[in-house]
């Protein structure tokens, strides 16, 4: 079931060598978000496994 927080969304994750979790998360909803992009950046790691193993 979709949360309907944005009609369109792009997520950029930045990792560093030997660091398990992303060092940066950037969200762009292209103006279609119902919540702020900063809020989405905050909650994404709470919902998804963003470890390198989880992303693979």
N, C-alpha and C positions, 0 to 999 in steps of 0.2 A: 504494500500500500504506500503510495506516495505521500510525503508530508506536505507537499504544495508550498514549500518555502521559497521556491523560485521556479520560473518556467524554464530557464536556461541557466547553467552553472558550469564554470570552469574552475578546477582546483589545481594549484601548483604546489608541489611539495619539494623542499630542498633538503638534501641529506649531506652529511659529511662522513668521510671514511671513519669506520669503527664506531660510529654513533648509531645507536639502535633506532632512535626516533627522529622524525624530521626536525630540523633546526628552524624551519620556516614553513608556514602555511599561508598561502594567498588565495583568496576566493574572489571571483568576478562573476556577478550575476547579470551583467549587461543591462542593468536597470530593471530586471524582472523580479527582483527579490521582494518578499513580504516582510523580511527581517533584515537587519543590517549585515553587511559582509563581514564586519568584525565579529558579530555574534555567531555567524556561521563558522568562521575560523576557530572560534572558541569551542563550539560544540562538536565539530567534526571528529576530533581525536577521542571524544567520549563515546562516539557511536561506532567508529571504524577502527580496526586494528591497523595502525600505520607503521608498525615495525617493518623493517625491510622484508622479513619473512612473510608477514601478513599481506603486504602489497603484492609480493610475487605470487 
